[in-house]
Amino acid sequence: MSGGGTASPRHVITGIGAVAPTGLTCADYWSAVLRGESGIRTLTRFDPSGYSATVAGEIPEYTASRYVPGRLLPQTDRMTRLALIAAEEALADAGADPSAMPPFACGAVTAASAGGFEFGQKELEALWSKGGKYVSAYQSFAWFYPVNTGQISIRHGLRGPGAAVVAEQAGGLDAIAKARRHIRSGTPLMVTGGVDGSLSPWSWLCLIRSGRMSASPDPEAAFLPFDRRAQGAVVGEGGALLVMEDAERARERGASHRYGEVAGYAATFDPRPGSGRPPGLRRAITMALADAGMAPADVDVVFADAYGVPALDAAEAEALAGVFGPRGVPVTAPKTMTGRLLAGSAPLDVATALLSIRDGVLPPTVHVASPAHEHLLDLVRDAPREQRVSSALVVSRGQGGFNSALVVRAAA
Amino acid sequence: MEGISEGRRVVITGIGVVSPGGVGRKQYWQLLSAGRTATRTISLFDAAPFRSRVAAECDFDPAAAGLSRRQARQWDRTTQFAVVAAREALEDSGVLGQSEPYRTGVMMGTACGSTMSLDSEYALVSDEGKSWLVDEFHGSPYLYDYFVPSSMAAELAWICEAEGPVGVVSTGCTSGVDVLGHAADLIREGHADVITTGASDAAISPITVACFDAIKATTARNDTPETASRPFDRTRNGFVLGEGCAVFVLEELEHARRRDARVYAEVAGHASRCNAYSMTGLSDDGLEMADAVTAALDMARHDPAEVDYVNAHGSATKQNDRHETNALKRSLGGHAYDIPVSSIKSMIGHSLGAIGALETAACALAIEHSVVPPTANLHESDPECDLDYVPLVAREHRIATALSVASGFGGFQSALVLDAPPRSAA
């Protein structure tokens, strides 16, 4: 493993942009988190009454032209506009101006799950109902998986390495780790993370087929990870983008924020069912800690994957208790206020963890009234918990067997 | 990339291919070295209403390729290609059972994922676009697997007995090159010793043809499909859509040596750049592609003079062919004129995310056979494209170092360097 990366350039996270059902800026999102305010509601974007799942972490309607240049509106899916908003905030927060840097000094790696599906549905509708001539000239890229990386790179003049990573919902952490690799290899600045969302009827049907969606119509009771009443996941839209910089360079230019660093990371995959081999989540956590050169006791809080599916919650509770001991570390799931944002959730958890470190407060898990694993998990419920935070573990899983774990730590 | 390239080296020990013109690595090489083309009139669906009606299709019979009826029904064609190619690569390398599952990974590239299934399933659940509110009670039970392209990597992980890093890298038409670079980085950084990697795309479907029609990126040379893909030729007027898959077993060199594995080539360098210019357009100067080439050669510790073969992106659009020619001159200097440069898209079309992996396979096989595959259909070069594009006929040529370049929507520009197998330490 790479250890603490002693021989390689160190990095620091200097900017955060966040978009969530509870706010289109990092500050709005964070204050909603600390108020315990949930953005999960009955879908309004389309009439969900004919579907077996009806609630989502939907971002309320907003005037996109206030945030995104008008010429980009016809060529962007909703999630790409949100990504452009987050990227702009992250770079402004960092006070970084890529156009003033050497030509190939800045790159972007984002996470995706399924691309711009709402845009894609409109074009499929045009194709099938009217004919091929009615398909948009933008369809060739507006839906595709790396569209956010491409649009962000164009908007901000990022000409260094660029890619999108897809590992279902675990890909957000994999993207951030890939960005760290690019910094270590000599790229001074990376924009990384993920903003995702897919709330059109066509994507909704695909999501329902995952078999993991909560059928509860009650926004307060639909998504209850680690609760005895848990009955499935609620999805939402949003995520976060971070500016990650070479630490030396950030210091030289006097970057005003030093939120922290990615101290450790690992990804594993579950074995084939029936193989008799153990699942991979606990191993991902252990390896991420080893990569960070940290012991379990060094971790101040865990941002859980918190699926909301009983068997998956039990597996995560056991993995965490196995590593940290029963109730050995505070565990929280602020995604109870946003839903699972596909590839955007884990990056938003990383952003939230960095804000926890900054402000010395653990964000709450809301709506969980009947904890299912109290003997294993010290769940931060209902109200924020003030305490010093110098490091956090973020856990993320993707359907199919993906496990990723990432440790953030206060900047040295 | 000197920060992580010290120490651990990465080699290719197995190759599997599903390509237009044939399933299997041997058939693939026969096609390329013979300079035969596999482009034809689209047969996978009725393309009559569309502007461009040619494509390079795979003659792929799931049963003959070893898939069960259940697998053929459940998996999108992209995943079917990937599974068949992965099985060939694993058998070729003999690595199965010889690598520790925790140290084994899967990284796949794709531009379009399960587009073909999503296109046809959408038509079904929306009553051919009549209703925005699609019907929950129609459509495949496997829709979620089509929704997320990561399902392809998950299927391969089980086949490869991989419990290490698993995922998909997508950068549109450079996916097949970038996923290899990413997988090699993971091995160098110590996350795995063996990674099955490559790229697959099978998107010859109405929505794909329509979206390229809309921007006239594909050729409309429908009357002569066999000669429709003409990279660098003055008569070229767009690319021919293709499909296919190439999968590799990448392995840490010492791991491969310990089990006496046959080595095709070393993955010596990779770099990618964004042009930050346009989602579809290219500026003529080729600056970003040139920088990717320079960075990949630096990582491999090669001078331009050491490049023996360039596998071009060569998509046969005017803007690409000129952009790429300028990028090669900029990065390789005067040597650009001395190095054979060929585009196999002339024979197998442009299979979007998969093509970078197919081209890397062509480079590895070119190194093995000391033969440069030709650019078919090149009779008279565009005057602005004045390199040695190896027209029509393959050429015997010893290759110690091959460079593969890729360019795609989103502005992505990438380069990968393969070296002939390192000599044994003994």
Chai-1 contact restraints between the chains, C-beta under 6 A:
chainA,res_idxA,chainB,res_idxB,connection_type,confidence,min_distance_angstrom,max_distance_angstrom,comment,restraint_id
A,M1,B,G190,contact,1.0,0.0,6.0,A-B,restraint_1
A,S2,B,E189,contact,1.0,0.0,6.0,A-B,restraint_2
A,S8,B,G3,contact,1.0,0.0,6.0,A-B,restraint_3
A,Y51,B,E136,contact,1.0,0.0,6.0,A-B,restraint_4
A,F104,B,D291,contact,1.0,0.0,6.0,A-B,restraint_5
A,S113,B,V148,contact,1.0,0.0,6.0,A-B,restraint_6
A,A114,B,F147,contact,1.0,0.0,6.0,A-B,restraint_7
A,A114,B,V148,contact,1.0,0.0,6.0,A-B,restraint_8
A,L124,B,Y122,contact,1.0,0.0,6.0,A-B,restraint_9
A,E125,B,G129,contact,1.0,0.0,6.0,A-B,restraint_10
A,L127,B,I207,contact,1.0,0.0,6.0,A-B,restraint_11
A,L127,B,A210,contact,1.0,0.0,6.0,A-B,restraint_12
A,W128,B,A123,contact,1.0,0.0,6.0,A-B,restraint_13
A,W128,B,E128,contact,1.0,0.0,6.0,A-B,restraint_14
A,W128,B,G129,contact,1.0,0.0,6.0,A-B,restraint_15
A,S129,B,G129,contact,1.0,0.0,6.0,A-B,restraint_16
A,G132,B,P49,contact,1.0,0.0,6.0,A-B,restraint_17
A,G132,B,F50,contact,1.0,0.0,6.0,A-B,restraint_18
A,G132,B,A210,contact,1.0,0.0,6.0,A-B,restraint_19
A,V135,B,A210,contact,1.0,0.0,6.0,A-B,restraint_20
A,V135,B,C211,contact,1.0,0.0,6.0,A-B,restraint_21
A,V135,B,A214,contact,1.0,0.0,6.0,A-B,restraint_22
A,A137,B,A214,contact,1.0,0.0,6.0,A-B,restraint_23
A,A137,B,I215,contact,1.0,0.0,6.0,A-B,restraint_24
A,Q139,B,C211,contact,1.0,0.0,6.0,A-B,restraint_25
A,S140,B,C211,contact,1.0,0.0,6.0,A-B,restraint_26
A,F141,B,M279,contact,1.0,0.0,6.0,A-B,restraint_27
A,F141,B,F409,contact,1.0,0.0,6.0,A-B,restraint_28
A,F144,B,G172,contact,1.0,0.0,6.0,A-B,restraint_29
A,Y145,B,S170,contact,1.0,0.0,6.0,A-B,restraint_30
A,P146,B,S170,contact,1.0,0.0,6.0,A-B,restraint_31
A,P146,B,T171,contact,1.0,0.0,6.0,A-B,restraint_32
A,P146,B,G172,contact,1.0,0.0,6.0,A-B,restraint_33
A,P146,B,G410,contact,1.0,0.0,6.0,A-B,restraint_34
A,G150,B,M279,contact,1.0,0.0,6.0,A-B,restraint_35
A,G150,B,G410,contact,1.0,0.0,6.0,A-B,restraint_36
A,G150,B,G411,contact,1.0,0.0,6.0,A-B,restraint_37
A,S153,B,C274,contact,1.0,0.0,6.0,A-B,restraint_38
A,S153,B,A276,contact,1.0,0.0,6.0,A-B,restraint_39
A,I154,B,A276,contact,1.0,0.0,6.0,A-B,restraint_40
A,G157,B,A276,contact,1.0,0.0,6.0,A-B,restraint_41
A,L158,B,C274,contact,1.0,0.0,6.0,A-B,restraint_42
A,L158,B,A276,contact,1.0,0.0,6.0,A-B,restraint_43
A,R159,B,R273,contact,1.0,0.0,6.0,A-B,restraint_44
A,R159,B,C274,contact,1.0,0.0,6.0,A-B,restraint_45
A,R159,B,A276,contact,1.0,0.0,6.0,A-B,restraint_46
A,R159,B,E288,contact,1.0,0.0,6.0,A-B,restraint_47
A,P161,B,S272,contact,1.0,0.0,6.0,A-B,restraint_48
A,G162,B,C274,contact,1.0,0.0,6.0,A-B,restraint_49
A,G162,B,F412,contact,1.0,0.0,6.0,A-B,restraint_50
A,A163,B,V169,contact,1.0,0.0,6.0,A-B,restraint_51
A,A163,B,T171,contact,1.0,0.0,6.0,A-B,restraint_52
A,A163,B,D178,contact,1.0,0.0,6.0,A-B,restraint_53
A,A164,B,S170,contact,1.0,0.0,6.0,A-B,restraint_54
A,V165,B,G167,contact,1.0,0.0,6.0,A-B,restraint_55
A,V165,B,V169,contact,1.0,0.0,6.0,A-B,restraint_56
A,V166,B,P149,contact,1.0,0.0,6.0,A-B,restraint_57
A,V166,B,S150,contact,1.0,0.0,6.0,A-B,restraint_58
A,V166,B,V168,contact,1.0,0.0,6.0,A-B,restraint_59
A,V166,B,S170,contact,1.0,0.0,6.0,A-B,restraint_60
A,A167,B,S150,contact,1.0,0.0,6.0,A-B,restraint_61
A,A167,B,G167,contact,1.0,0.0,6.0,A-B,restraint_62
A,E168,B,V148,contact,1.0,0.0,6.0,A-B,restraint_63
A,E168,B,S150,contact,1.0,0.0,6.0,A-B,restraint_64
A,D174,B,G167,contact,1.0,0.0,6.0,A-B,restraint_65
A,R181,B,D185,contact,1.0,0.0,6.0,A-B,restraint_66
A,R184,B,G3,contact,1.0,0.0,6.0,A-B,restraint_67
A,S185,B,M1,contact,1.0,0.0,6.0,A-B,restraint_68
A,S185,B,G3,contact,1.0,0.0,6.0,A-B,restraint_69
A,S185,B,I4,contact,1.0,0.0,6.0,A-B,restraint_70
A,P201,B,L133,contact,1.0,0.0,6.0,A-B,restraint_71
A,P201,B,V134,contact,1.0,0.0,6.0,A-B,restraint_72
A,W202,B,V134,contact,1.0,0.0,6.0,A-B,restraint_73
A,L205,B,V134,contact,1.0,0.0,6.0,A-B,restraint_74
A,L205,B,E136,contact,1.0,0.0,6.0,A-B,restraint_75
A,C206,B,L143,contact,1.0,0.0,6.0,A-B,restraint_76
A,C206,B,Y144,contact,1.0,0.0,6.0,A-B,restraint_77
A,C206,B,F147,contact,1.0,0.0,6.0,A-B,restraint_78
A,R209,B,L143,contact,1.0,0.0,6.0,A-B,restraint_79
A,R209,B,Y144,contact,1.0,0.0,6.0,A-B,restraint_80
A,S210,B,Y144,contact,1.0,0.0,6.0,A-B,restraint_81
A,A267,B,P165,contact,1.0,0.0,6.0,A-B,restraint_82
A,T268,B,E163,contact,1.0,0.0,6.0,A-B,restraint_83
A,F269,B,A157,contact,1.0,0.0,6.0,A-B,restraint_84
A,F269,B,A162,contact,1.0,0.0,6.0,A-B,restraint_85
A,F269,B,E163,contact,1.0,0.0,6.0,A-B,restraint_86
A,F269,B,V166,contact,1.0,0.0,6.0,A-B,restraint_87
A,P271,B,E163,contact,1.0,0.0,6.0,A-B,restraint_88
A,R272,B,W158,contact,1.0,0.0,6.0,A-B,restraint_89
A,G280,B,E163,contact,1.0,0.0,6.0,A-B,restraint_90
A,G400,B,S151,contact,1.0,0.0,6.0,A-B,restraint_91
A,G400,B,A154,contact,1.0,0.0,6.0,A-B,restraint_92
A,G401,B,A154,contact,1.0,0.0,6.0,A-B,restraint_93
